[in-house]
Amino acid sequence: MRAVIAIMGLLLSLSLFAAENVVNVYNYTGYIPDNVLAQFTKETGIKVNYSTFASDEELFGKLGASANHSGYDVAVVSTDYLSRMIHNQLLHPLDKTKIPNFKNVSPQFMDQVFDPQNGYSVPYLWGSTGFVVNRKYFPNLKLTHWAQLWEPQFKDKILMIDEMRTSFSLGLTVLNYSINTQDPTQIKQAYEQLVNLMPNIKLFNITGPQSIYANENATIGLGFNGDIYLAIQHNPSIEFIYPEDGVFLWLDSMIVPNNPPHLENAYKFMNFILRADIGEQIAENIGYSSPNAAAIKLLPAEIRNNPILYPSAEQIKQSSFEIDIGEANEIYQNYWQMLKLGG
C-alpha cells in the first residue's frame, strides 16, 4: 500500500509539473513564426500557450482589467503603450542577468526615453511609416514631404493607416509639431489638418495594406515598412519612400505583466527569442526589422542590405518614436472618433 501511495504521489507530482511547465505568451496576430514556438518547446520541454490580440488598445484593456493577475508571462507591446503600462505599474521589472542574450540587442534600441535602461522591456521587432507609391500609376512623382498628400491630384486615392497615433503623427508633422505633443491647441489643429485630407482618403486600413497595395486596390498612401517590403515581393511596381520631414518609428518589445504565473519560463522564452539564429528566423519570416544585431548578421544579404528594412541614419535622421501622451490621449481619442465619423 505504501508503495502504491508513493507511486501515486510521484505521478501526481509529475502531472502537476507538466501542467506548470508552460509559458503564456500574448502577441499581435501573425507576429511570430509557428516553427519558432515549436522549436522552443522541442529544446526546452516548455509548452507555449500562445494567444493573440489585434491592437495595443486590446492588450492594454486586458492587462489593465486584471492588473495583478493577467495570467500572461510574456506580452509584446509598442513604444507608446509600453510607457503607459510602466506609468500605470502594470509590469514586472526585469532581471536582465537571466536574459544573457540581451547582449545581442543593438545599442540604438536600448535605454530609450520610453523605458530608461530597459528596466521593463526587451526589444523584439521595429519598423517605420513612410510613403507608398505604385510607379505604374505615378511614374514620375517625386515624394519628399508629407504635405504632398493634400494635393488635389490625389483625391480619393490615398490609403490611410487606420491607427490614431499614426494618423495624428502625420497631421502634427505637417504642422511642425512634435508627434507626442500634449498641447490641446496643437492636437486640434492636427485634427483640422486631417479633416482637410479626408477628400483624398480612399480608405482607412491597418490589417491588409500589404495585399491592398499588391493587388493595386490602392496606389498611393502610407504604409509600414515591413508590410510594404512583403508587398513588393508580389508587385515590384510598388516603392516605399522615407519622407524628409519626419519618419514615424515604433519598437515592439517583450514585457512581463505583473505576477506572471511562470516567471522563470518567461525569462527562458525571452532569452530564446534573442538568440541570433532565432532572431534571424523571426525577421526573415515576419518581414519587419530586427533590433538584434547578432541576428542581422545572419540574414541573407538581400534582406540585410535592403534600405526599406534597414535604412541609413541619413534616411531617418528626422525620426521620432511614438511615446505615451498621458491624459492627452482622451483628447486625441475624441478627435479621432470625430474624424472617423466624417469630421
Buried (B, 14 or more C-beta within 10 A) or exposed (E): EEEEEEEEEEEEEEEEEEEEBBBBBBBBEEBBBEEBBEBBBEEBEBBBEBEBBEBBEEBBEBBEEBBEEBBBBBBBBBBBBBBBBBEEEBBBEBEBEBBEBBEBBBEEBBEBEBBEEBEBBBBBBBBBBBBBBBEEEBEEBEBEEBBBBBEEEBEEBBBBBBBBBBBBBBBBBBBEBBBBBBBEEBBEBBBBBBBEBEEBBBBBBBEBBBBBBBEEBBBBBBBBBBBBBBBBEEBEBBBBBBBEEBBBBBBBBBBBBBBBBBBEBBBBBBBBBBBBEBBBBBBBEBBBBBBBBBBBEBBEEEBBEBEBBBBEEEBBEEBBBBBBBEEBBEBBEEBBEEBEEEE
